[in-house]
Amino acid sequence: MTDPEILFGDRSKIDIQDNGRIKYWAKVEELGNRFLRVITLDDCLTIHNAFLDRRFKEEDCNNENEIL
């Protein structure tokens, strides 16, 4: 999983925190269709944290806060 397009090209949900950090979730086939959560700083590029989110489910997906 070295391709950043896995996350930034196919986001399942985006959420902006009060502190300006942005949470992205993406389903990753190579990881058994589990969801990867990546938190970036407000520049949308600098990764603060990344991990498999065991609590995130398919029904949590939406793109209301999508940033383009």
Secondary structure as GFF3:
##gff-version 3
##sequence-region A 1 68
A	DSSP	alpha_helix	5	8	.	.	.	ID=ss1
A	DSSP	beta_strand	13	16	.	.	.	ID=ss2
A	DSSP	beta_strand	22	28	.	.	.	ID=ss3
A	DSSP	three_ten_helix	29	31	.	.	.	ID=ss4
A	DSSP	beta_strand	34	40	.	.	.	ID=ss5
A	DSSP	beta_strand	47	52	.	.	.	ID=ss6
A	DSSP	three_ten_helix	58	60	.	.	.	ID=ss7
###
